Amino acid sequence: MIQASSDYFTAVQEKLGRKGLTVILSADERDVVDDYEGQEFSVEACAEHIAKSRA
């Protein structure tokens, strides 16, 4: 598995923070970030996926 770049990871955390959500990611959520970046999905799409999975 490819590990997400720190810029992409940080951008996802910032998007989650702006939504009023915790920026601390679980191991599974970190895997999602890695997968989304590896597939070249946008930061917005990744953050939205994580936000919906927490609901």
N, C-alpha and C positions, 0 to 999 in steps of 0.2 A: 504494500500500500504506500502511496506517495503521501508524504506529510505536507499539509498546507503551509504556504509561505506565511511568515509572521504578519506581513501586510494584509493579506486576505483574512487571516484569523482575527486580527485586530479590527478590521473593517466590519466583520460580522458582529463582533462584540459591541462595537459602537452602534450599529443598527439596532441590536437588541436593547441596548441601553436607552436609545431614543424612543423605543416602544414602551419603556417603563418596565422592562424585564431584567432579571438578573443576567449579568454578563459572564457569570461562572458557568462553564459548560461541563456536562457530564462526559464520561468516556465515549458513550454512544454519540453524543452531539459532536464531539471532536471528530469522530469518524465521518459523520455527515459533512462537516466542513471540509475534511480531506477529500471526500468523494465529490462534493460539489465543485471544488476548485479543480480537481483532476479532470472533471468533465466540462470545465470552462463555463459553468453556470455563473450567473451574476451573484454578487454579494447579497443583493436585495432578495433574490430567490432563495438563497441559502438561509438567510435570517428569517424570512417568512416561513419556510418549512419548519425550522426549529420552533418558532413562535406557535405555529399551529399544532405541532406535536406536543407542546406543553399544555395546551388547552384541555 
